[in-house]
Amino acid sequence: MKKSKKEIQIEAVKAITSGELLLEEAMDRYNIKDKRTMLAWVKKIVPLLNTSKPMSSQRTKTLFDMPRETPILREIKSDLHHQDLLEENALLKRLISLQDKVRELEETNGQLIKHRNILMERVTTLELKVGLKNKEIR
């Protein structure tokens, strides 16, 4: 029977996190071309693995129960951290760009307000002149 994509992902992530396979070995075994794909699987599946145990089988963990960090887990954490930093950096660049655009728009708005005020003064002046001429004609 053929395994579903989800089952393959879970199997691959379990093999990696248990130390059974290195990341590259898992990529070869499960025919994954891009390292980012495998890292995305790990990021998605590991939280599911941690919460999938039934409550009755859970017990308080001791130091002896804690898994040792394998080199592949350090590499995955490092890659995920690096990816998070890149995403954060991209967001900061976007934020700076938007702030610059806001400053530009505020300057343009200030100039438009000045021009509007000048035009309003001219209109008021012209209305007064027309009003005076109308009084002189009468």
C-alpha positions in Angstrom: 0.0 0.0 0.0 1.3 3.4 -0.9 2.0 5.9 1.9 0.4 9.3 1.9 2.5 12.4 1.7 1.8 13.2 5.4 2.9 9.7 6.4 6.1 10.1 4.4 6.8 13.4 6.0 6.2 12.0 9.5 8.4 9.0 8.8 11.2 11.2 7.4 11.1 13.7 10.3 11.1 10.9 12.9 14.1 9.3 11.3 15.9 12.7 11.3 15.0 13.7 14.9 15.8 10.3 16.3 19.3 10.4 14.7 18.6 7.4 12.5 19.3 9.4 9.4 21.2 12.6 8.6 19.4 15.3 6.7 21.1 14.4 3.4 20.4 10.7 3.9 16.7 11.4 4.5 16.7 13.6 1.4 18.1 10.8 -0.7 15.8 8.1 0.8 12.6 10.2 0.4 13.7 11.7 -2.9 13.7 15.3 -1.7 15.7 17.7 -4.0 15.8 20.8 -1.9 17.1 21.1 1.7 14.5 23.8 2.4 11.7 21.3 1.7 13.0 18.9 4.3 13.5 21.8 6.8 10.0 22.9 6.2 8.8 19.4 7.0 10.7 19.3 10.2 9.4 22.7 11.2 5.8 21.5 10.5 5.9 18.0 11.8 8.0 18.2 15.0 5.3 20.2 16.9 2.8 17.5 15.8 5.0 14.7 17.1 5.3 16.4 20.5 1.6 16.8 20.9 0.5 13.5 19.4 1.1 11.3 22.5 -2.1 10.4 24.4 -2.3 12.0 27.8 -2.4 8.6 29.6 1.0 7.6 28.3 2.6 10.9 29.3 4.7 11.1 32.4 7.1 13.6 33.9 10.3 13.6 32.0 13.6 13.2 33.8 17.1 14.1 32.7 17.5 10.5 31.5 14.5 10.8 29.2 15.7 14.0 27.5 17.0 13.3 24.0 20.5 14.3 23.3 20.9 17.0 20.7 22.3 15.4 17.6 24.4 17.3 15.0 21.5 17.2 12.6 19.2 18.8 15.1 21.7 21.6 15.7 22.0 22.0 11.9 18.2 22.1 11.5 17.9 24.6 14.4 20.7 26.7 12.9 19.0 26.6 9.4 15.6 27.5 10.9 17.2 30.3 12.9 19.0 31.6 9.8 15.7 31.4 7.8 13.9 33.3 10.5 16.7 36.0 10.5 16.4 36.3 6.7 12.6 36.7 6.9 12.9 39.2 9.8 15.6 41.1 7.8 13.3 41.2 4.7 10.4 42.5 6.9 12.6 45.2 8.4 13.7 46.3 4.9 10.1 46.5 3.9 9.2 48.5 7.0 12.1 51.0 6.4 10.9 51.3 2.8 7.3 52.0 3.9 8.5 54.6 6.5 10.5 56.4 3.7 7.3 56.4 1.6 5.3 57.8 4.5 7.8 60.6 4.9 7.7 61.4 1.2 3.9 61.5 1.3 3.9 63.7 4.4 6.2 66.2 2.6 4.0 66.1 -0.5 0.9 66.6 1.7 2.6 69.6 3.4 3.4 71.2 0.1 -0.2 70.6 -1.1 -1.6 72.2 2.1 0.7 75.3 1.5 -0.5 75.6 -2.1 -4.2 75.2 -1.0 -3.8 78.0 1.6 -2.2 80.3 -1.0 -5.0 79.6 -3.4 -7.6 80.2 -0.7 -6.0 83.5 0.1 -6.2 84.5 -3.5 -9.8 83.5 -3.8 -10.7 85.5 -0.7 -8.8 88.5 -2.1 -10.6 88.2 -5.4 -14.0 87.9 -3.7 -13.3 91.0 -1.6 -12.3 93.0 -4.8 -15.4 91.8 -6.6 -17.5 92.8 -3.6 -15.9 96.3 -3.5 -16.5 96.8 -7.2 -20.1 95.7 -6.9 -20.6 98.3 -4.1 -19.0 101.0 -6.2 -21.3 100.2 -9.1 -24.4 100.5 -7.0 
